[in-house]
Amino acid sequence: MFEGITKGLQGALSFFNRGKLTEHNMQDGLRAVQQALLEADVSYQVARTFVQKIEEEAAGTKILESLNPEQQIVGIVHQQLVNLMGPVDHSLNIRRGEITIIMMCGLQGSGKTTTCGKLATMLKAEGRRCMLVAADLQRPGAVDQLKILGEQIGLPVYSEAQPTTALKVCANALAAAKRSQDVSVLILDTAGRLHVDQALMNELEEIDRKLQPHQVLLVCDSMTGQDAVNSAKAFNDALELNGVILTKLDGDARGGAALSIRSVTGVPIKFIGVGEQLEKLEKFHPERMAGRILGMGDVVSLFEKAQEQFDAEQMEAQRQKMLKGKFTLVDFKEQMKGIRKMGSISDIMKMIPGMGQMMPASGELDGAEDEMRKIEGIIDSMTPRERENPDLIDNSRRRRIAKGSACEPHDVNKLLKQFKDMAGLMQQMAGKSKMEQFRMFQQMGQSGMLNPDAQLQAAKMRSKRGPEDFRAEAEKKKKQRKDAKKQRKKNRK
């Protein structure tokens, strides 16, 4: 997420860390910041205004005379990023005792129908009873897709076999929701188009005027950059949007839409889609996103994700096991499952302060994901007794486990060594304070221990006496003997 703009801004901010800060390198740094924003597909006017505000703020705090100008500049950039993307009100104005209507709109391909399901999943987790309304009569398959999503979530979906207009479908759905007396939120999945046109706007304006929804949310594809900003402006002019939901943010390396929408349209980003699963919808926090963009981490979001995936009682039971030195491979596997549910290794590392700048190039952490799956396969190939007591695993058991998990015996050895080291560290951390645990966690990350693929990569490095060097040396000696033999024949002549 936002790899491009993160690298661009970090490179630009390095201009402020070149000895004494002067007016000259100050201007060079600000030009680099503006260039990084433009390369991220941020609107030119937004980028220019952003840089001007940094310049004004820096002049106001006498940054040139400060002892640590780089940190002050980073602080100013961070605050301006927060101001650029915020403030945000996540509330949907859900009222007790009446049905709250949420109207979802957007262009085709933005992920609008899937986002309806994600929003319903989030509201259901908060104790709300939702009904989804299949009012997208333009795209073939949209109604069936919403029905499937409703079955997955366990929520009712209102649709009509022979619908006439989207307005009538929405009005009939509201009447059905009132009759059921069990629905508190009605989510309207309205029609989209390949582009903004008058027919689409007329239909949406009619639904807006007749049903008077409490919230009108626009779903935008963040990957489209400035096109998302332009469509948001067009929809807002016609409907007066309450908020924007940016989808596919996990695949957006530039971030131009996220940084431009609020400034250009005045409409806040309420939620972001960060994955294909129905649970992958998050509240948008400008201050946390600014921290991620600048490589400062996002500990609050990391903590919230951990709370969602790890049961408090289970974690306490595991902590007691660590204190007693009884941390088993079963516990190891359960923790890995929880970590994988939190997101990819790269996303988790970006949330840890100080780890963002140490991230390897894109794609280099893919091996870590594969290695975690391999570890789970090895543990699954063990017997319950072996998982509880890894010391039982001898050479014959290693060969059997390796065969069952489609790997080599040395992979089993590597896992057992990793587990032994990890169990020892866990036991050490169990008796430490929260701050000491966090510092140890950072040190583990910096040393590569949080990357399950690190030892595998190290194992692939060959020593000077490795097989490839041996063959090369043998070929060299063979060539020398041939050359010497030819030279002797010449001398005889």
N, C-alpha and C positions, 0 to 999 in steps of 0.2 A: 504494500500500500504506500503510494507516494514516494517510491524510491528515487524517481527522477528529481523531484523538487527538493527532497532531503539532501541528496548529494550536491545539487546546484547551490542551495543556500549555505551548506557547510563549506563549500569551496569559496563562496562569496564572503562569508564571515571570516575566512582565514586571512583576508586582506587587513583585518583589524588586529592581527596578532603578529605584525612584522616590526617588532621593536617599537620605537616611539611613534605614536599616532600623530600624523600631520594632516593639514587640510587637503593635501594632494592625495595621500592614500585613503583618506576618508571618502573623497569623491570617487576614487577607483572602486572602493568597496561598495558604495551605494549603486554605482553603475552595474557592478556584478550582481547585486541583489535584484535589480530591475531585470537584468538579462535572464536570471534564473527563473523569475516569475513569468516572463514572456515565453520562455522555453517550456514552461509547465502549462501553457495555453491559458494563462490568466489574461483577462481583458487588458488592453494597453492602458486605458484610462485608470482602471483599478490599480495596475502596477505602478503607474506614475504617481498617483495620489498616495499610495502606500509608501513609496520611497520619500516623497516630500514630507510626510508625517514623521518618518524616522529622522529625517534631517532636522526638522523643527524641534523634535523632542531632544535630539542629541545636542543641538545648540542651546536649548534651554537648560540642560543639566551640566553644561561646560565639560563635555566628555573628553575634550583634548587635554585637559589638565588633570584628569583622574589618574589614580595609581594603576587601576586595572581596566583600561578602556574596553577590551574585548568583552569581558563579562557584562559591562554596562550596555554595550551595543546589543549583545545577545538578549539581554533582558528587555530592551526597548523593542527589538524585532518580535520577541515572543508576545509582548503585550499588544503590539499592533496587529499580529496575526489573530489574537483573540478578539480584538475589536472588529477586525475584518469579517470574521465568521459569526460573531455573536452580536447581541445576546440571544439566547434561545429559550423559549417556553415550551416544555415538553407536554404540557397538559392538553388533553383533548376535550375539556369542558364536559365531561360525562356527568350528567345530573341524576341524582337519586329520585326514583319514582316516575321517571319518564324515559322514553326511548331516545337515545342519542344517535343522530344520523351522521355518518361520516361518508363523504362523497370522494371517491378516488378517481382521478383522471390522469391522462398521460398519453403519449404517442405509442403506437405499436412497437414492440421490441424493447420497451423500457423495463419490462418485468412487472407490469401493473397488476396482473391477475395473481401472480405468485406473491407479490407484496401484500395483496389483500389477505391471503392465507397467513402470511407472516404476522401481519398486524393482529389478525384474529387470534393467532397462537399466543402472542404477547398479552393481549387483553384477557384471554382465557386463564393464563397463568396468574393474572391479578384478580381472578374471581368474577370476571364479567361474562355474561352469557350473550354471545354474538350470533347474528344471522347474516350470512353472506347472500348478496343479491346478484344474480347473473343478468346484468343489464347491458353487457357488451354483445350487441346483435350484429356487429360488423365483421368481426374476425371469426372465421370458421374454427370450431373447436374450443372457443373461449368458454362457452357454457359447460361443456363436458369437463374441461380442465378445472373449473371452479368446483364442480361436483366432486371430482376426485380429491381435490384439496380438502373439501368439507368432510369427506369420509375419513381422510387421514387425521384431521384435527379432532373429529367427533362433534362437529357443529352442523346445524341445519343450513341448507342452501335453497333459496327460493328461485325457482325458474319456471318458465311457462313453455308448454309443448309447442304452441302456435302463437308466439308473441306478435303483437302488432307494432308497438313503439316502445322505446326504452322508458319513456315517461310513464306509460301505463304499467309496465313491469315494476318500476320503482314504487308507484302509488299502491299497487296491489300488494307488494311485499310489505309496505308499511302497515297496511290494513291487517295482513296475516300476522305480523309481529305483535300488533295490539291485541288480536284475538288470542294469541298463545299465552299472553300474560307471563311469559318466561324469558323474554328477550329484552336486554337492556341497551344493546348497541346494534345498529343496522349499518352494515358496510356495503356501499354501492359500488360494484365493479362496472364502471361506465365504459362506453365505446372509445376506441382510439383510432387514429389514422396514421398513415405513413408520414404525414406532415400536417402542420396546422392549416386548416381550411375553414371557410365560413359555415359549411354544413355541420361540421363537428362542434363549433362554438355555439351555433344556434341550438343544437340538441342539448348541450351541457347547460346553457343559460336557461333553457326551459325547465330542466330538472331542478336547477338551483332556485328558480323563481317559485315553482309549485311546491316543492318539498321543504325548502328552506333548511338545508343541512346545517348542523352545528359546526362542522369542520369540513373544509374543502382542501384536500391534500393532493399535490401534484407529484407523480412518480417520474423521476428523471434518470436516465442512464448516464452515470458519471463519465463513462468512457468516451462520450461524444463531445466533451469539453465545452467550447463556446456555443455549440448547437443546443446543449442542455440549458445554458443561460438564456439564449434567445427564445426557446420554447417556453421557459418559465416566465419570461417577460410577457409573451403573447397571452398565455393562460391567465396571468395575473391581471392584465388589462381587461379581460372579459369577465372573470369570476371573482376577483379579490380573494386570492388564496390565503389560507391560514398557515400553510407550511409546505415544505418540500421534503420528499423522501428520496435520497440519492441511492441508487442501486449499483451493484457491481463495483463497489468501492474497493473490494479486496483485490481487484485486477487493475485498478487505476494507478498507473505509475506517475502520472503528471499532477493531478489534483486541481486543474484549472477551474472545473465546475464548482468544487467545494469552496474555493477561495473567492469566486466571483459572484455567485448567485445572490448572496445576502446584500452585497454592495450595490449590484446593478438593479435588482428588483425590489429590495427592501423586505423580501419574504425570508424568514428564517428556515434553516435546515433542521427539521425536528428529529428525523430518524435516518439511519444509514443501513444499507444492506451489505453484509460482509461475507456472504457465502450463499450457497444454493439451498441449504437446509432451511426448514421452516422456522427454526430457532435463531437463525442468523440475521436478526434485526435488532439493532442497538440504538439507544438514545444518543443523539449527537451532542458532544460536549466540546465547544470550541477550545477551551483551555487545555483539555487533554489532547486534542488533535494537534494543537500548536506545539505541545511538548513532543509528540511523536515526529512531527515534521522536522523539528530542530534536533532530533536524536537525543532528547532529554528523558525519554521514557514516559510511561503512563502507569504508575504503580497502582493508582486507584482502580483503573479498569482491569488490571491484572488481578487485583485482590477480589473484585466483584466476579470475574470469571471463575476464579478458584472457589469462591463461595457457592457458585451455581453448580459446579461439577463435583465438589468434594463434600460429603456428608460430615457434619460437625462431630457426631458421635463416632463415626468411623475413623476420622482423623485423630480424635482423642485416644481411641483404642490403639491405633498404630503408634501414636506418640509413647504410650505406655510400653508397647512392645519394644520400641527403640531403647527406652531407658533400661529395659531388662536385657537388651541384646538379643531379642527374639524376632528381629525383622527378617521375614522369609521371602522367598521368590514369589509367593502368592501376593504378598503386600507390594512387592516391587512391580509386579504386572498390573495390579489395580491402580497404582499411582501413575504408571505409564499410560493406561487407558484414560485416566482423568486428564492428563496433560494433553493427550491427542484430541480430546473433546474440546479443550480450551482453544484450539486452533493450531496452525502450523508452527514449527519450531522457530521460523524466522519472525512470525508475528509476535510470539511470546518474548523472544530476545529483544525486539524493538521496544517492548514495554518496560524493560529493566533499565534503569538509569545507567548511562555509561556504556551500554552494550550496543546501542544503535550505531555508533561510529566504528565499532569493531566487526560489523556484519560483513561476511564474505560476499562475493559477487552473486548476482541473481542466478539461481539454479544450483549453486554449490551445496546448498543445504538439503537438496532433494534426496541425497544419499542417507541423510539422517532419518528421514521419514521411512525409507526402505529398511534401514537398520532396526528401527523400532518394531516394525512388523516382523522382521526376522527373529528378534528377541522374543516376541510374543509366541511365535511358532515354536521356538526351542522350548520355552517354558511349558507350552501346551503338550509337547511330546514327552514330558516327564511324568512319572507316577506321582500321586499325592504325597507319598513318603519322601520322594526325592525333592519335591518343591519345599517341603517343610525342613528337610535336612540335606542340603546340597553336599555335605561331606560324604554321603553314601555313594556319590557318583564316581565310579572307577572307570578304567579304560573301556571295558566291555559295555558299560552303561552309556558312556560318551558316544561310542559308535552307534548304539541303538537309537539314542536321542537324535544324533546327527542324521541318521537315515530317515527317521520319522518326520523330521522338519526340513528335509531336502537341503541340508547344508553339510559342512565339513566338521570333523571332530575338533579342529582348532577353533572354530566359531563357538562351539560349546565351552571350550576352555576359556576363551576370551570373555564370554558372558559371565562365567563363574568368577573370574578375576574381577570384572567390573562390579559384580554384585558384592563381592567381599569388600572392595574398596568403598563402595557406596554405603554399605551397612555400617562400616566403621565410622564414616563421616556423619551419617545420620545419628549414630549414637553420641558422637561428640557434640552435634548441634542440639540434641535434645536437652542438654543441661545448660544451654546458653540463653541469654536474653534475646528478645526479638531483634534488637539492633545488631547484636553480635551474629545472630543467625543470618540476617540480611547481608552483612558484610562477607560472611563465609560464602553465601550464595553467589555474590558478585565475583569473589575470587575464583570460585568453581567455574563460572562462566568464562572469565578471562583466561583461565588455564585450559579451556576446551573440554572440561569434564561434562558440561551440560549438552554437548553434542555427541550423541551416541555413535556417530560415524567417525569421530576424531581418531580413535584408536585404530579403526579399520584403515583410515587413510595413512596413518603412521606405519601400519604394517606393510603397506604397499611400497613404501620407500625402500630402495635397495642399498645395501652397504657396498663399500668398495670391493669387497670380495664376493659380491653377488654373482649369480649365474651368467647374467648378460656380460659383465665385465670380464669374467673368466673366459667366455667364448671369444670375445674380442681380442683378448690377450693371446689366446691360442692361435687365432687367425693371423695375428701380427707376427708371431714367432714362425709360423708355417711359411708366411711370405718371405721372411728374412732368410730362412733356410733355402728356399727356391732361388732367391736372388744371389745368395752365396754360392750355390751350386752352379748357376749360370756364369758367375764371375770366374770360378775355377776352370771351367771349360774354355773360356776366352783366354785365360792365362796360359793354358797348355798349348794353344795355337801360336 
